[in-house]
Amino acid sequence: MRDHTSLRAFVLADEVAVLIYGITRSFPREEMFGLAAQMRRAALSVPSNIVEGCARDSVGEYVRFLVIAFASLRELHYQFGLSKRLGFLAGLDMAEAVEEKITETEKVLNALINSVRRGG
């Protein structure tokens, strides 16, 4: 069993989830069961799938869950951009930093996937 807490991808994904939960608190009330809920589900899916993958015995299953985590992260990145275009993040000083954190997480998680696939 792998230790998910030692993975930088997990640490970043966890940080992103916390940030997304905080940001979506300020969304319009009518979005609490719409875009805000979707973003929270996607954000929670990323570290959750990393943890689940680490608990799997085979490398193939591990990679499969990392890929699912990456797909959820890409989904979240789209939703974040949509939130910006809809004006839900206007006036939020940390919006740019959150998007940079999402991008960094994508890069680190993609590198981890490629490394595990290569046997590293």
C-alpha positions as CSV (number, residue, x, y, z in Angstrom):
1,M,0.0,0.0,0.0
2,R,1.3,3.4,-1.0
3,D,1.3,6.4,1.4
4,H,-0.8,9.1,-0.3
5,T,0.3,11.7,2.2
6,S,3.9,11.5,0.8
7,L,2.7,12.5,-2.7
8,R,3.0,16.1,-3.8
9,A,0.1,15.5,-6.1
10,F,-2.1,14.6,-3.1
11,V,-1.0,17.5,-1.0
12,L,-1.7,20.0,-3.9
13,A,-5.1,18.3,-4.7
14,D,-6.1,18.6,-1.0
15,E,-5.2,22.3,-1.0
16,V,-7.2,22.8,-4.2
17,A,-10.2,21.1,-2.6
18,V,-10.1,23.3,0.5
19,L,-9.7,26.4,-1.7
20,I,-12.7,25.5,-3.9
21,Y,-14.9,24.9,-0.9
22,G,-14.0,28.3,0.4
23,I,-14.5,30.1,-3.0
24,T,-17.8,28.5,-3.7
25,R,-19.3,29.8,-0.4
26,S,-19.5,33.2,-2.1
27,F,-21.4,32.0,-5.2
28,P,-24.9,33.2,-5.7
29,R,-27.4,31.3,-3.6
30,E,-29.1,29.8,-6.7
31,E,-25.8,28.2,-7.7
32,M,-25.4,26.2,-4.4
33,F,-27.0,23.1,-6.0
34,G,-25.6,23.9,-9.5
35,L,-22.2,25.0,-10.4
36,A,-20.9,25.3,-6.8
37,A,-22.0,21.7,-6.0
38,Q,-20.4,20.4,-9.3
39,M,-17.1,22.2,-8.5
40,R,-17.1,20.8,-5.0
41,R,-17.7,17.3,-6.2
42,A,-14.9,17.5,-8.8
43,A,-12.5,19.1,-6.3
44,L,-13.2,16.4,-3.7
45,S,-12.9,13.7,-6.4
46,V,-9.3,14.5,-7.1
47,P,-7.6,13.8,-3.7
48,S,-10.2,11.0,-3.0
49,N,-9.2,9.1,-6.2
50,I,-5.5,9.6,-5.4
51,V,-6.1,8.1,-1.9
52,E,-8.1,5.2,-3.4
53,G,-5.5,4.5,-6.0
54,C,-2.8,4.4,-3.4
55,A,-4.8,1.7,-1.6
56,R,-4.9,-0.6,-4.6
57,D,-2.4,-3.4,-5.0
58,S,-1.8,-3.4,-8.7
59,V,0.0,-0.7,-10.6
60,G,-2.6,-0.8,-13.3
61,E,-5.4,0.0,-10.8
62,Y,-3.2,2.7,-9.2
63,V,-2.8,4.4,-12.6
64,R,-6.5,4.1,-13.4
65,F,-7.4,6.0,-10.2
66,L,-4.8,8.6,-10.9
67,V,-6.2,9.1,-14.4
68,I,-9.7,9.5,-12.9
69,A,-8.3,12.1,-10.5
70,F,-6.7,13.9,-13.4
71,A,-10.0,13.9,-15.4
72,S,-11.8,15.4,-12.4
73,L,-9.1,18.0,-12.1
74,R,-9.5,19.0,-15.7
75,E,-13.3,19.1,-15.2
76,L,-12.8,21.4,-12.2
77,H,-10.4,23.7,-14.2
78,Y,-13.2,24.1,-16.8
79,Q,-15.8,24.9,-14.2
80,F,-13.4,27.4,-12.5
81,G,-13.0,29.2,-15.9
82,L,-16.8,29.2,-16.4
83,S,-17.3,30.6,-12.9
84,K,-14.9,33.4,-13.9
85,R,-16.7,34.1,-17.1
86,L,-20.1,34.2,-15.3
87,G,-18.7,36.8,-12.9
88,F,-18.9,34.6,-9.8
89,L,-15.3,35.2,-9.0
90,A,-15.3,39.0,-9.7
91,G,-13.6,40.9,-6.9
92,L,-12.1,37.7,-5.4
93,D,-8.4,38.6,-4.9
94,M,-7.3,35.0,-4.7
95,A,-8.9,33.7,-7.9
96,E,-5.7,33.9,-9.9
97,A,-3.7,32.1,-7.2
98,V,-6.4,29.3,-7.1
99,E,-6.2,28.9,-10.9
100,E,-2.4,28.7,-10.7
101,K,-2.7,26.1,-8.0
102,I,-5.1,24.0,-10.2
103,T,-2.6,24.3,-13.1
104,E,0.3,23.3,-10.9
105,T,-1.7,20.3,-9.6
106,E,-2.4,19.2,-13.1
107,K,1.3,19.3,-14.0
108,V,2.3,17.4,-10.9
109,L,-0.4,14.8,-11.2
110,N,0.3,14.3,-14.9
111,A,4.0,13.8,-14.1
112,L,3.1,11.2,-11.5
113,I,0.9,9.3,-13.9
114,N,3.7,9.3,-16.5
115,S,6.3,8.2,-13.9
116,V,4.2,5.3,-12.6
117,R,3.4,4.2,-16.2
118,R,7.2,4.1,-16.9
119,G,7.7,2.1,-13.8
120,G,9.3,4.9,-11.8
